[in-house]
């Protein structure tokens, strides 16, 4: 019977009245529902009772409801809630409203009446059920003898409830008992595995020799398949008349009658029981079917319980795995690391040996991840995890902390150099290119030793982390042991990253401009935009310190976009004021090799360049993008597409620091490049070093043959300038002419005639 709610207990006798009416003008009712304007469609104002009228006989209904707080209940509220509200507010009646619409009135009396009605209905049903139970009692007594025989087999099955498997001998005892009870010639039980294939089959009524002749088990594709697929019992008086009776093996003894029941629980079918041909020739009855189902239910309980035990076991194993292992790489996680470190420390303390902790961070992994996408990045991390594991002894532990950070725990060390050997081996293995996009991946490793550097896990991780940061600072792809000095360096690195993350939004960056001068005329033909960071807390930060950090953290992308926009805006301002000089902006590897997602119609770099040009309204030929050789030689097909797209926009392209990277003349002629910039490392000694002279002369001659412009960087002396002039180098820049200047100071040079000597 459904839960009793307010809607079921509405008072049948109420009178709906208008608020201006008087009680004396309407028929007497225990409760009045008062409305404004119209009884049918008006606004419900409240309730008035006989008691209210007795207390104020001369009041109209509006007066009777005006001072009463209108408390109501929704129709689906429980009667318990309605009674509590009436007791709380001292009310004898409550209006029932749904979305402010009056539905009726509920009172304690109406609730009591409904409860009494329900009690009468329940009493009637109880008597009816009692009568049915009495009728069935005799039938139950007649079954009890048969059930007693079956009980022993069922009880044997239930003894294995605490196990996750069922033994064939128990099934054999069960089918023999059931067949004997129902007096059948043949019987069998078939249990299915999760894929629907038979994995248990026992039978009775057929000897081993005949079973061998039959040769195969019933596959459940005929009549037995109907039982399993539809989860229904089947009683056939004549199997030959059924179209699906051909599903039994060809050498199976002939059968006339069939009783088959599913072994099922909660709509899950575990198998089937079938019995055939009663020995007395009678047909299978409904009682026979019920007995077979009773045994099948006992068997299903055992199987279902075994399944639940197995599922709980697997769930616990899964939860334990998720709690202690990294889902991507399968390596232990920080939680399991804590347990392993604690055990290693305990053992090391007792045996007077050392522990090594290696903190490994992949160099520039974020660049790789942004270049090839997160799916390939994840595959790369899995490969790295495997290579690290391949370097370890039995008893060592490789752990993934998260991202591209890994920990290696080396217990039972007798010499600190054993940790160095493992670090060397890891670095060497990581040098081999990975199959994924043919990427080369390197790592920086910090090493901390127990008990020399720390005596607990947090201390060992912290000191190893500090050593790792120091390894990165030294040029990456190396390992460093922790020293106290490194801790200070690591803290400085972390502090710098913290300030860098807010520098852009705090407008702490500025651009300085270094002029590029025509060697023949001395005229300024362009400028290179160079970022400077003036931090309120740190002062002027060297670009050599924060640019690599910006690359590592990915902040170089928004910073690079800001540089583009700011440089274009400044170049447009000077262009409008009669100084059409082009501005050169350096592109980072991270900017150039961003991944284009599905929502983007073109490469993110193209978007950034177009946005900067559009916002500044700068002619594209006044923007030059400087790209290093190393960037160009990565992912050549994609690189070529990006370069061609940039060229189609109309911007100029130059190779920065030419000669220091992966120079390939075969690719150089294919790239749509306008300018080669000779690195200052070659210019420094061109007046004294014959090798540098030859290199600069060769680059200049080659560029002239390829119809490319040449810019020599780092010119600081008149002798260097004279030599470059002899080579017919087109343009130069360096401190000989001017250091990088703030925009206001650079503008002064422009207004003085744009000529430097």
N, C-alpha and C positions, 0 to 999 in steps of 0.2 A: 504494500500500500504506500502511495506517495506521501512525502512529507506534508504535514498540514501547514498551509499558509493563510494569510489574511484573506485572500480572494475567496477561499472556501468557506469563510465564516461571516459573510456579509449579513447584516440584519435585514430581515424581510419587510419589517414594518417601519418605514420612515415616511415623513411627509416633507416634500420640497416646497418651500415658501419663499416669497419675496421679502426683502428686508424691511419694506415699509408696512407690511401687514402686522396685525396684532394677533396674539395667540387666541383671543376670543373669537376671531373671525374664521378660524380653520378647525378642522376636525382634530380631535385629541389623539396624539401619537406619543410614544415614549421619547422619540428623537425627531428633531426638525433640522433639515438641511437648508440653510439660508443662502439666497442668491440675490445678486444685484441685477436689475434691468430685466432679466428673463430667467425663468426656471429652466427652460430647455437649453439656451445658449449663453446664459449670463455668467457672471463671475461668482465663483463660490466664495462666500464670506466666512462661513464657520458653522458650528453646530449649536443648537439650543436644546435643552432637555426639559422634561416636566419639572424637574427640581428648580431649574432656572426660572421657569414661569411662575412657580409657586412663590419664589422669593421676590419676584418683581412682576406682579400681575398686570401692571399698567404699562409696562414697557413694550415698545414694538420690537420686532426681531432684530432690527439693526442695533438697538441699544443692548440687547442680550448678548450679541456677539462682539460688540465693539471692544469691550474690556477683557475679553478672553483671548489668550495667546493661541493662535491657530496652529496646533500641533497635528501632524498627519503621519500616516505610514503608507508605503507603496504596497501594491497588491501582492507582490511576491515576498513580502516580509514574513518572518516566522511568527506564529501566534505568541511565542515566548517573548519576542521583542515587543509586540503590541501590548501584552500584559504589563511588561516592565515600564513602558511609556505611560500607560494609564496610571500605574501605581506612582510613578515619579511625579506626574503633574496632577495627581488627584482627580483624574477624569473617569467618567463612567462610559464614555463613548469616544471613538476616534474616527475622523474622516479618512477615507481611503482615496488617495489621489495618485494619478499616473500622468506625469508631465503636466501638472496643474489642473488636470481634468478630474472632476468628481466622479467616482465610481460607486460609492456607497459608504456605509457606516459599519464599523465593527464594535461590539460591546463584549464585556465579560460574559454576559448571558448568551450572546450569539456564539461565542467561542465554546462555552460549556455545552450548548445544544449540539454543536457539530461534533464535539468529542464523544458525547453520548451516542450520537448516530453512528459514529465510527465503531464504537464499542459493540453496538448491536450487530453491525455487519461482521465484525471480527468473530463475535460469538457464534453467529450463524455459520460462518465459514469453518470455524473450529469444530462445530458439531458435524459438519459435512465431512471434514477430513477424518475425524474420529471414526465415523461410519465406514469410510473407505479403508482405514487402517484395520478395522475389525474384519472387514471382508477379506483383506489380503493376508490376515494373520495365518489362516489355515493354509493358504498357498505357500507362505514363507516356511511353515513347519514342514510341508512336504518337500521343500527344496533343501532343508537344512542337512538332511542326510547326505545328499549329493555334494553340497558345499563343504561338508566336513572333509570329504575325500580330497576335494580341490584345495582346501585350506592348507594342507601340509605342503603341497607344491608351491603355493603362493608364499607361504611363510618362509620357505627355503629361499625363494627369490628375494624377499624383503630383507633377508639377513645381509645382502650385499649392498644395501643402500649407501653405505659409507665408502663404496669403491667406485672407481671410474670405468670398470670393465665388468663384463658378465661372462661367466664360464659356460662352456658348452654342456658340461654334465648337468648343470642346473636346468638349462633349457631342455635337455633330454628328459630329465625327470618330470618336468612340467608337461611336455607334450604326451608322454606316456600316461601320466595321471589323467589328463584331460581326455585322451582317447579311450582309456578304460572307463572313465566316468560316463561318457556318452556312448560307449559300446560301438566304436567305429572300427573299420578295417584299416584305414590309413589316416595319418595325420602328419603335419609338418609345421615348423616355425621358421620363418625367414626374417632376419634382421638386416636392415639396410645401413650403409654408411652415409656420410654427409652428401656424397655425390649420387646417391640412389642405387648403388651397386650392392649386391648381397655380400655381407662379410661374416654372417653366421647363418648356418642352415642345419637343422636337426630334423629327424623324421622317425616315424614308427610305423610298423606294419609291413615294412619292406626289409628283407635281409640284406646283408652286405653284398652278397653275390648278385642279387637282382639290382641293387643300387649301382653296382659296377657296370652292369649291362645297360642301365638307363644312360649312364655316362655324363649327363649334364643336369644342372639344377634348373628348376622352373625359373624363367627369366622375368616373370611378371609383366609380360606384354599382352596377355589375353585377359582372362577373367580376374586373375590376381592383380593385374594392372589396374583394373577398374576399382578394386577394393582400395588400393594404395592411392591412386590419383584422386579419387572422389571421397576418400575417407568414409566409406560406407560398408555395411555388412552385406553379405550376399548369401541367400539360401535358394538353392536350385533343386527342384524335384527330378529334373531330367536334363543333365548336362548336354546331351547330344542335341537338344532342341535350341541351345543357346549358340548364337553365331560366333562368339569369342572363345568357345571351349577348346579351340585348337592350340592354345598357348602352352599346353603341357608337353614335356619331352615325348618323342615318338614311342619310346619303349616303356613308358610309364604304364603300370597295370590299368586296365579299363576302369572307369569310375562312372557311376550313374548319378548319385546325388552328391551335392557339395554344400558345405557350410564354410564360409570364409569371413573372417572379421579382421579389421585393422588393429594394429597395436599403435594407439595414438593417444596423445595428451596435449591439450591446449592447441588443437588444430595442427599439431606436428605429428606426422606419421613416421613411426620408426620401423615398421615392417608389417607382417601379416601372419595369421594363423589359419591354416585350412585343414578341414577334416572331411572324410569322404566315406559314404556307404556304411550305414548302421548295420550291425551284424544281424539284427532281427528283421531287416528289410524295411523297417519303418522310415518315414520321411523325417527330416530334421524339423523340430518344432521351435516355436518362439522361446520356450524355456531353454532348449539346447543353445540357442543363439545367445541368450542372456548369460548362461553359464560360461560360454566361450568368451564373451565380452568381459565378464568379471575377471577371468584369468588374464585376458589381454590387458585389462586396466592395471592389474597388479604388475604385470611385466612392463607396461609403459611407465609406471611410477618409478620402477628401478632404472629404466633407461633414461627417463627425464632427469632423475636425480643424478645419474652418472654424468649426463650432459651438463647439468648446472654446476656440478663439482668441477668438471673439466673447464667450463667457461670461467668460473670464479678463479680457478688456478691460473688459467691463461691471462685473465684480467689482472690478477696480482702480479704475474710475471711482467705483463705489459706496463703496468703502473711502476713497478720496480725499475724496469728498463728506462722508462721515460724520466724517472726521478734521478737516475744515476748515469744515463748515457745521452750523448748528443744525437738527436734524431737524424741529422744530415750525414755525419761521418761515421757514426757508430762508435766513436771514441768515448771513454768516460768523460763526465762533465765535472764541474767544480765541486758538486756535492760528494761524488765518489773520490775525487782528488783529496778532499779533506780527510777522509777515512784512510786512504793509502798513505798520505803524508804522516798522519798521526802514528800509524803502524810502523812506518819507516823510522820515524824519530825515536819511538820506543825501542826498536831493535838496535838502532845506531847507538843509543845511549848505553844500552846493556853491553854491546859488543865493541864499543870504542872505535867505531868507524864513522865515515862521513856520508852525507847525502848531497847529491847534486840536483838543483832545480834549474832547468833551462826555460827561459821565457822567449818564445819565438813569435815574431811578428813579420808577416809577409811584406816585402817592400813594394810600394806602389800598387798593392792589390786593388785599391779603390779605382785606380785608373783602368786596370784590366777589367774589373767588374762593370764599370761604366761603358767600356769599349765593346765588350762582347755580350753584355747582358747578364742578368742575375742567374739565369738557368745555367749558362756556361760557367759563370763564376762559382756556382754551387758544385758543379762537376769538377772544377779545378780544385776546390777545397777538399773534396773527397779524394782526389788523386794525391794531393799534398799529404793528407792524413795517412794514406797508405804508404807513401814513401818514408814518412817519419817513422811509422811503425816498423818498417823493414829495417831500420837502422838500430833497433833496440834489442837488448838481451831479454831472455825470459825473466820476468820479475820486474822489468822496467815498465813504466806507465806513460803512455801518450794521452794527453787530455786536450780537448778543444774548449777554451774558455768562452768563445763567442767571436763572431766576425772572422777576422783573419789572425786571431791570436791562439797560440797553442802552448801547452806546458808539457815538458818532459821531466818525469821524476826518475832519478837514478839512485836507487838505494845501494847500500853496502859498498861504498867507494873506499878504496885504500889510498888513492892518489887523486888529487884534483885534476891532473892531466887526463884521467879517464873521462871526465866530463867534457874536456876540450876535444878529445877524439870523437866523441859522439856528435858534438856540434859540428866538427869538420866534416864528418860523414854525411850529416843532414844537408849542410850547405852544398856539398859536392853532388849529392843525389838530386837536389832541386835545380841544379844547373842544366840538367838534360831537359830539352824542350818537351812540353806536355802535348799530348795528342790534341787536346782541346784548343783549336785555333792556333796551334803551334806556338803557344806563348812560352816565353822563358820567365820563370818566377824565381826571385831571390828572397832571402830572408835576413833579418837582423836578429841576433840571439844574445840574450843576456844570461849570465850564469851566476847563481848564488850557491854558496856551500854551507851546509850545516856541519858543525856548529859555529863556524868562523864568522859568517855574515848575519845569521839570525837563528833563532831557536824555536820558531813556530811557523805554521804555514803562511799566515799573513805577512810575517816578516820576510820569509824566503821569497814569496811572490813579489813583495814590494821592492826588495833589493835586486832581484832578477829583472824586474821591470825597469828599474833605474839603469841597470847595465845595458839593457836592450836599447833604451833611448840613447845612451851614449854610443852604442854601436851604430845606430842610425846617423848620429851626428858626425861620426867618423867617415861616412860615405856609404853605409849600408853594406849588405852582403858580407858580413863578418860577425864574429862573436867577441864578447868582452866579459871578463870576470868583474864582479862588483868590487868597487873600492868606495870608501866614504866620499871621495871627491865626486864620484859619479852621481851620488844622490842629489847633491846640489845642482849638478847639470840637468838631471832629469826634472827636478822641481822647477828649474828655470824654463825648461821646454814646456812643461804643463802650464805654467803661468803664462807663457807667451801665447799658447794656443787659446787659453781662456780670454785673453785680451783681444786676440785676433778675431774671435768669433763675434765680438760686439763692435769692432772697429768700423765696419762698413755702415752699420746703422747709426753709429755715433758721428759719422762724417769726419773720421780721423785721417782719411787718405787724401793726398793731393797729387797732382801731376806736375813734374818738372819736364822741361823741354830742352833737348840738346840739338843745336843747329847742325844741319848737313849742308856742306859748302861745295859749290862748284869749283874744282881745282883751277880751271882756266880763268874764271872771272872773279872769284872770291865772293860771289853772291850766294845768299842763303836760298836754297831751293826746297828745303824741307826741314823736318825736325823729327826726332824720335821722342815719343811720349814715354816717360819713365816714372813709375809709381814710387811715391814716398809715403812713409807712415810716421806721423807725428802723434805719439801716444801721450796723453796727459800724465799717465803714471810711469811709462817707460822711457819717455823722451823720443828722440829720433831713432827709429829701429832700422837697422841695416837690411836692405832688401835681400841680401844673401842669407839672412836669418829667417825672415818670414815668408819669402816666396816658396822655398821647399816645404815649409810647414803648411802653407795654403794648398800646395799640390797634394800633400799626403792626406789632408782632411777633406779635400773636395771644395774648400772655400774659394779656390782659384776661379771656379766657374762664375759665381756671382761677382767676385772682384774683377775678373776679366771683362764681364759685361759692363760694369761701371766704368772701367778704363776706356772701353770702346765709346760709350756714350759721352763721357766727359771730353775725351780727345776730339771727337767729331764736333761736339758743340763749340769747343774752343777754336778749332780750325774754321768752322763756319763764321764765327765772330770776326776772325782776322780776315777771312775772305771778303766779308761784307765791308770791311774797312780798307780794302785795297791791297791786301797781302795774301794772294792766292798760293800759299805754301802748303805742300802736302804733309800730312802727319803719318808717321809710322808707328804702329802698335804691335807689340809682341803678343803672339798667341801661345798658350801653354798646351802641352800634350793633352791635359784633361779637357780643355775647351774643344780641341780639334777632334778628339775621338769620343765625344759623347755619343750615347746610344739614342737613335731616333725611335721613339715609341709609336704605338699605333695611332695615338691621338694627334701626332704631329705630321703635318703635310710635307715637311722638309726637314733637313738636318738642323739640330738646335743651333749650331754655329751660324748657319745662313740666316736663321731667324734673328739672332743677336746682332749680326752685321746690318741686316736690313732695318731692324728697329732703330739702331744707332744712327744710320744715315737718314732715315725718314724723320726721326724726332729732331735731328739737327738741321735737316734740309741741306745736307752737304753733298756737293757733286761727288760721285763715287771715285772719280779719278784722283781726288785729293786725299784719299785714304789708302795707305799701304799697310799690308799685313805681313809681319815678319814671322817666319816659321823655320824652326831648326831642322837640320838634316835628319836628326833622329826621329822627329815626328813624321817627316815625309816618308821615311822608309818603312813605317809600320803599316800593315794592311794596305798594300799598294793599290789594289783595285778601288777600295773605298776612298783612299786618299786622292786618287786621280779624279774620282767623281766630285769630291768636295772642292778640289782646286778648280776644276772646270766650272762648277756652279758659281764659285766666288768670282772667277774671271768674267763670267757672263753678267754678273752684277755690274762690273765695270771697275772694281777696285784693283789696285796694283798688288803684286805678290813678290816677296823677296825671300831668299834663303839666308837666314841669320847664321853667324859663326861658321861660314863655309870653310870646309877643310878640316874641321875638328871632329866630325862625326863619321857618317857612313857614306862618304862621297861615292857616287856611282855615276859615271859619265853617261852610261847607257840610259839611265833613268832621267838624268838631268835634261837631256834634249827633249824628253817626252813631257816634262812638267811645264805648264803654262806660266813660267817665271819671268819677271821683268828685271829683277836685280839680284846680284850676289853681294853679300856683305862679308868682307874679309875680316876674320876674327883678329882682335887686338893682340893675341898671343903671337901672331906672325909679324905684326907691325912693330912690336916693341924693339926688336933687334935687327930690323932690315938694313940699318946702316953699318952693322958690324958682323952680322951672322950671314954667311954665304948661303946656308940652307934656307933661311927665312927669305932672303932676297930671291932665291930661285922659285920658292913656293909662291910668293906674292906675284912675281913676274909671270909665272905659269897661269895662275888664276886669272890675272888681268888679261893676258893674251887669249885665253880660252873664252872668257866672257865676251871679249870683243868679236871673236869669230862667231859666237852664238848670238850676236846682236843683243847682248845683255848689258845693263848698266852695272857699274862696280862702285861700291861704297867701302872705303877702308876705315875701320874703327880704330880708336885708341891713338890717334895722331897727337903727339905731344911736343914735337920739336920741328924746327924749320928744316933740319936735315931729312927727317922722315917725309915731310911734305915735298921737298925737292925731288927725292927719289920717286915718289908716287907720281909726281908731275911728269918726270921723264918716261915713266911707264904708260903715260896717258890714262891714268886712273881717273874716272869721271868725277867722283865725289868723295869727300872725306868728312869725318867728324871726330872730335876729341878735345881734350883740354887745351890744346894749342890755340883753338879758337874760342872755346867757351865750355865751362862745366854745364851740366844740366841746370836750368834756371826756372824759377817760378814763372807763371804765365805773365805776370805784370813786368818782370825784368826782361823776359824774352821779347815782350812787345816793344820795349824801349829800343832794343837792337833793330827790330823791324822798322821802327819809325826813323832810325838814324840812317837808313839807306840800304839795309839788308846786305851790307858788304863787309866781309871780314878778311883780314890779311894776316 
